[in-house]
């Protein structure tokens, strides 16, 4: 029976070193490019505001909360930090998502494939 030895040790070590170097360079580039902010941070912020306002809209029986959201409470919630970690990525997008969710409009990202 013939035993397969695999690639020579030297080629394996060189290949592994190249892979580690490329991975480190790619990670460094992404961190430098986005400053530890995910590239899709605007979408995260928008959806966070949209979901929060949709939940408030769903539990609002008499419509007073929805009216107050549309009258400026979305921006007030974001300023007070009620948007959470998602609003940090793009506060304006969080407010926009909140207003869309409160108004009952569909999400701007609904049905999009990126």
N, C-alpha and C positions, 0 to 999 in steps of 0.2 A: 504494500500500500504506500502511495506517495503522499507525503505530508507537504502542504502548501505553507511556505515560509512567510509569504506576504512581502511587502516592499522592503528593501534594505533599510536598516536602521537610520542611516544617514539621510536618505530621501524622506523618510517619515518625519524626522526631527526638523528638517528644512521646511517641509510642507506645513507642519504644525506651527512653526515659528512665523511663517508667512501668514497663516490664517489668524493667529493671535494679533499680529501687527495690523492687518487689515481691519479686524474687528475693533481694535483700540482706536485706529485712525477714524473709522466711521463714527464711533461713539463720540470722540472728541469733536468732530465736525458738527454733529447734530446738537451737542450741548452748546457749542459756540454759536451756532446758527439760531437756535431757539431760546437760548438763555434759560434752560431748565423749564421752559414752558412747552407743553406738547404742541405739535404743529396743528392739531385740530382743536386747540383751546377755545376758539370762537364758537365752534359747534357745541362743545361741552357746555359752555356758559349759556348759550341760547336754549339748549334743551333743558338745562337745569331750571331756568326761569319759566319755561313753557310747562314743564311737569308740575312745578310748585303751584303755578296759577291754575292749571287744570284741576289739580286736587282741591284747591280752595273753591273753585267754581262748582265742582261736583258736590261739595258739602254745603254750599250756600243755598239755603232753602228759600229765603225771601229776596235774594238778589242785592242786598245792601253791600255785601263784601265785594262783589264783582264791580259794582259802581265805584266803590272807593279804590279798588285796584286800578281801574281805568282813569280815575281822577288824579292819580299820582302816588298811590300807595306802593306801586311797584318800585318806583325810584326811591321812595322813603325806606322800603324794606332793604333794598340793596345798600343804601347809605348806612343803615343801622347794622349791617352785617348779617342779615337774615338770609342772604343768598347762599351762605356757606362757602365752601372751598371752590365750588364751580363758578361762582360769580367773580372770583379773583382773576380768572384767566382773561375775561373781557366784560367788565361791568355793563357797558352799553348794550352788548348782545344779550346779557342776562335780562336787562330791563325790557328789551325788545321782545324776547321770548315770553316774558311774564305778561306783557300787554297782549300778545297774540293768543296766549292761553286763556287769559281773562276774557277776551272778546269772543272766544269760541272759534277762532280761525284755525285752520290746519297748520301743523308745524311746517316751517319753510324747508325743512330737511326731509319731509315725508316723501317717500318714493324715490329719493335720489340715491344713486349708486356712485361712489367715488372711487 
